[in-house]
Amino acid sequence: MKDPNFRNGDAKTDTFGSNASLQPAPDQFIPEGPTTPETAYQMVKDETYAQTQPRLNMATFVTTYMDEYATRLMNEAISINYIDETEYPRIAVMNAKCINIVANLWHTPEQEKWKTGALAIGSSEACMLGGIAAWIRWREKRKAQGKPYDKPNFVISTAYQICWQKFAELWQIEMRTVPISLDKTSLDPEEAIKLCDENTICVVPIMGVTWTGLNDDVEALDAALDKFNAETGYDIPIHIDAASGGFILPFLEPDKKWDFRLKWVLSISTSGHKYGLVYPGLGWIVWKDKKYLPDVMSFSVNYLGAEIRQVGLNFSRPAAQILGQYYQFIRLGFQGYKEVQFNTLAVAQYLHDQIGKTEPFVTFDKTCPNPLFAWLIKPEVQKDCKWTLFDLQDKLAQKGWMVPAYTMPDNIKEIVVMRIVVKHGFSRDMADQLLSDINFAIAELNKLEYPTPTRIAMEKDIEIESSKFNHTGR
Ligand SMILES: Cc1ncc(COP(=O)(O)O)c(C=O)c1O
């Protein structure tokens, strides 16, 4: 062997005394040789040092806290690939049990022992599966009727999450949007119906709208669609994107009819990794009955006497999240979920209330039905204010908080809001710390003599924003 260093590592050298820690981290080519695990660990760890601590990340919807047993279970299952169902048949069954539990939380009428649903990597995949199933059902029906099936569309509000744009682009299905406005902050059922025609594969209401935290009125949409379908002879269904609400409403608003109790709701998706209380990535989709899941999407497997349907865009995927979800179901039970969601919502409502009382803010909506909400600088105050919420975002980041500022969707995109998503693991005490840091940041920003760059950039939009807010009397 010519190279004297080949297979000649030295684990005795201090990590920061090693040659490796004098080298730039690789960003183009794999390093020529190995380094010690200590040094490799340190380098990777240190690259992530400057990031937000997950529990101070108020931007994400995704679980940032699980208890030690859940974490242990998930870590122990880290090497398991869910798709290896032959090798890990109990996990396939556990997955089916989770689907059953979710389906029953949403009042599935399906009587089969194993309900029709699927595991996904998150709501994005689950939404895609719901959309694809609706599209294939529509296509097959059109084919059978000898009608063209090349111009499918679906209807959703402009406050859609980006996954729906992906769905539209990737599957070439026209997305028809109902604008949200300050007068109509969620999907207007009548406006949605106006966009429907014979090529509409489904309408998609959202429970826990990403931008505002509000819920679309599925019951009103269902009634409007029922009338429209009866008049036209169509059978346009509903897929509900319940990414957040799917695990909030069953516990906190059990009497609210938003799920499979409604006639035209044929599929619902949610994120297990949001208010399902599991670390990323986990999503669920459930169909009202197996007849709504096209055969071409479903592969039947038989384990331990259980007939299990396998559906998904990915092949390999981690199994640990299934263990995490099943653990949470057993650990918390209905009562425990209710307690956690109650507290999470109570802390969000407390923050909503406090921020609404803080000058110069006004909350986007008077209500806070889910544990997330948005607020803005009162338009009349913003005129004379030297800073914007983007500056506040930066100030809070200096204290470790990630509280995002962003512009609203089309139609009201001149409005800049800030949003907080409260999650399991965020206590009233932490909320008070955040409020104190917000107040401190406001006091600092109010000392500015000159407008910030983001404030200067905003100038021409403020008039529009102000008049719209005066108009709605908020
Ligand atoms: C309403 C809605 N749908 C879909 C998604 C996508 O979810 P995921 O990140 O689980 O893919 C989100 C994420 O925030 C969402 O809020």
The ligand as an SDF file (V2000), in Angstrom:
LIG
                    3D

 16 16  0  0  0  0  0  0  0  0999 V2000
  -53.9240   23.3540    5.4540 C   0  0  0  0  0  0  0  0  0  0  0  0
  -52.6300   22.6470    5.1760 C   0  0  0  0  0  0  0  0  0  0  0  0
  -52.5790   21.6930    4.2370 N   0  0  0  0  0  0  0  0  0  0  0  0
  -51.4490   21.0180    3.9500 C   0  0  0  0  0  0  0  0  0  0  0  0
  -50.2750   21.2910    4.6240 C   0  0  0  0  0  0  0  0  0  0  0  0
  -49.0380   20.5290    4.2770 C   0  0  0  0  0  0  0  0  0  0  0  0
  -48.7260   19.7450    5.3780 O   0  0  0  0  0  0  0  0  0  0  0  0
  -47.4020   18.8680    5.5350 P   0  0  0  0  0  0  0  0  0  0  0  0
  -46.3550   19.8290    5.9710 O   0  0  0  0  0  0  0  0  0  0  0  0
  -47.7950   17.9050    6.5950 O   0  0  0  0  0  0  0  0  0  0  0  0
  -47.0910   18.2240    4.2270 O   0  0  0  0  0  0  0  0  0  0  0  0
  -50.2720   22.2840    5.6200 C   0  0  0  0  0  0  0  0  0  0  0  0
  -49.0290   22.6270    6.3370 C   0  0  0  0  0  0  0  0  0  0  0  0
  -48.9310   23.5620    7.0750 O   0  0  0  0  0  0  0  0  0  0  0  0
  -51.4690   22.9700    5.9110 C   0  0  0  0  0  0  0  0  0  0  0  0
  -51.5200   23.9170    6.8560 O   0  0  0  0  0  0  0  0  0  0  0  0
  1  2  1  0
  2  3  1  0
  2 15  2  0
  3  4  2  0
  4  5  1  0
  5  6  1  0
  5 12  2  0
  6  7  1  0
  7  8  1  0
  8  9  2  0
  8 10  1  0
  8 11  1  0
 12 13  1  0
 12 15  1  0
 13 14  2  0
 15 16  1  0
M  END
$$$$
